[in-house]
Amino acid sequence: MANVRRGGYAALKNEISSPHRRPDVGEGLHLTAGVTAVGARKFLIAFNVNLRTTDLSIAQSIAKNIREKSGGLPGVRALGVPLESQKLTQVTINVVDHEKSSLAKVYQEVAKWAAEYQVEIAGSELVGLIPAAATFSGMKEELRLLNFSENKILENHL
């Protein structure tokens, strides 16, 4: 879906006649309604790691080091953001393929880089649900999860 959305409506309007941008169904762009895209992907795990520093460049550097796009972990997207009200920064992470990069591996990489910068991890959090297949025994303690609940675990009943 990211490739479909890349460049927005204007880019799609200019490229709609190219074979790689032609829609699978329908005539193309509607002058007033625009376009609708439907896609499917693996489960996305939203995972944040809070750092005991207000230096945003550290969180941004760690994010760059761990994300797939920059040569880091496969299936990982990450950004560094400020948490000004808490006087922290955060590495906000989307794990788009937990089979390639487990939460334990992602956390270990963040911890490795945090140690390199001599920054303590203040804790981590899951935002939303997590598939049962991505969980492991002792996860709450190992990942220093704040406010974790078993209710966040999505069972696979297929």
MOZIHU-V92346 format. One record per run of one state. SS is the DSSP state (~ for helix, > for strand, _ for the rest). FROM is the first residue (numbers start at 1). TO is the last residue. If there is no record, write none. Layout:
ss=(SS	SS)
from=(FROM	FROM)
to=(TO	TO)
This chain:
ss=(_	~	_	~	_	>	_	>	_	>	_	~	_	~	_	>	~	_	>	_	~	_	>	_	>	~	_	~	_	>	_	~	>	_)
from=(1	2	6	8	16	30	31	34	35	45	52	56	67	68	71	76	84	87	88	96	103	117	121	128	130	132	135	139	143	145	146	150	153	155)
to=(1	5	7	15	29	30	33	34	44	51	55	66	67	70	75	83	86	87	95	102	116	120	127	129	131	134	138	142	144	145	149	152	154	158)
